[in-house]
Amino acid sequence: MRLPESLFVRSILGLVLFFGANSFSQVPAAELLPAEKPIEEVVDHYIQAKLDSEKVPAGEQAAPNILLRRLTLDLAGRIPTASEINSYLSSTEADKRVKAVDRLLASPDYAYQQRNELDLLLMEKTNDGVWRDYLLQACQENRPWDQLFKEMFLTVDGDPAKKGALMFIKSRVRDIDDLTNDTSKLFFGVSINCAKCHDHPLVVDWHQDHYYGMYAFFNRSYLNKRNQLAERNEGLVKFKTTAGVEKQAKYMFLTGSSIDEPPPPMLTDDQKKELAKQQKEDDEKKEGPPPPAPSFSARARMVELALKAEENRFFSRSIVNRIWARLLGRGLVMPLDQMHSENPPSHPELIDWLARDLVTHGYDLKRLIRGIVLSQTYSRSSSWNSTESKPESKTFAVALPRPLTPRQYSLALLFATRNDKNLPPDVMSPDWANRRKDLENHSQHLANQLENPGDNFQVGVNEALFFENNQHVQNDLLNDGGDRLVGMIKTIPDRNEQLKAAFLNVFSRQPDPEEATAINQYLDARADRVNVAWQQVVWSMLTSSESRFNH
């Protein structure tokens, strides 16, 4: 029977891809910009080149105060204080933006923000203190991304220096499908689960062999009765094709590269039974050290393959794509877990250059982040004032408003409602580090009430009802004590100065005339209970879309 031409072509393509071709094509290195160019320059070059080629106009640059707010939310996980804004706006230094970025990256805030973002990426927000402490220390040391990957998959359970590192695996290892799928999606940008029951029906890159090849790397991992991560010495993975043929899975990475397990030591049947008995007895013990590592660790071989120079394109490009999406509102590849030949990047040269640069510089995520936020692409305004149609988001001609994460929003609310005069002025001081730590811990309760925003996010009913009725909001955020915003406003005699203080603290800007008129009218109408009126004004500002989004 002759296949329809389209199916025949797809079949041939599938064979080509399966037997070693690059399933997510790379731009030849010789065609990329030189490696020594600054990241921000490369970003702007490739984004502008695409805009020019498609005759798409670029938006204006964001106002300085809005840019500082954006930078502070992205790099520090909080909004800037009033004194930080005033200092930035009054500076006449030509490199004040660079200095602001480096100041935030060097501050204690950055490690907390990076920890929170990695926690959100890998665990979808958890309150596990040991895991979060591990991530915080790693971010404080700016450990390379490949090192974190190794620690999360290869740490010996019980290692006090890396306590918490195995949380990613241990929280999923009871379901190897979950562990396989989440590892593939979050570390390699590939949603492989559609190839479990059959070769992917829409993407020629992914076959059952890829799914079960990844599955095989984790199949021997398990938790013993001491909740320790262990790995068996044996355990084959078999699966059936749609034609009903049973196959034994190879240890195969997403690129198609595979490894062979070395022959096991020659043992008699009695020796095998004795080893199995000893392992079972050890697994049942409720106390004791972790079991010894197997002579062949399939999990360790997966890590080696993923980081090999000729294989690391999925690992490097996936984290570049996710960092880009975090900072600019969408990835160079969308969806983030659909990196394959039929879903090319919006800017292929850019993602390849950034991935190459990341590997060359030791997977330094802080360096990557710094370069992106120093670009003109990053600092474009989210407002579009032209009479022409607003460009598509994939052009990055206009900044995309991004909903704050639960941690960002809770910290933004806490910083907005604190009296700026009671905050330490120097973000590099021990006093600031201690205060940030306290507010970080304090933000936990509020963050737990908030939804983790996804695509097309809108404030849900639960969040609206929380801010409407919860006593925490009234007793903390709207408290009129001297260390709070409402209390500070009470001490300012001039109404206009009160408005300026409120807007600067919450929105990082001054009120426009229309806003000032409306609020003045509201306050005048409630002159008999002006303190309560101010609480209502501040509440409406805190719960507004301007507060809820990074714009």
Buried (B, 14 or more C-beta within 10 A) or exposed (E): EEEEEEEEEBEEBBEEBBEEBEBBEBBEEEEBBEEEEEBBBBBBBBBBEBBEEEEBEBBBEBBBBBBBBBBBBBBBBBBBBBEBBBBBEEBEEEEBBEEBBBBBBEBBBBBBBBBBBBBBBBBEBEEBEEBBEBBBBBBBEBBBBBEBBBBBBBBBBEEEEBBBBBBBBBBBBEEBEBBBBBBBBBBBBBBBBBBBEEBBEEBBBBBBBBBBBBBBBBBBBBBBEBEBBBBBBEEEBEBEBEEEEEEEBBBBBBBBBBBEBEEEEEEEEEEEEEEEEEBEEBBEEEEEEBBEBBEBBBBBBBBBBBBEEEBBBBBBBBBBBBBBBBBBBBBBBBBBBBBBBEEBBBBBBBBBBBBBBBBEBEBBBBBBBBBBBBBBBBBBBBBBEEEEEEBEBBBBBBBBBBBBBBBBBBBBBBBBBBBBEEBBEEBEEEEBBEBBEEBBEBBEEBBEBBBEBEEEBEBEEEBEEBBEEBEEBEEBBBBBEEEBBBBBBBEBEEBEEBBBBBBBBBBBBEBEEEBBEEBBEBBEEBEEEBEEBBBBBBBEBBBEEBBBBBB
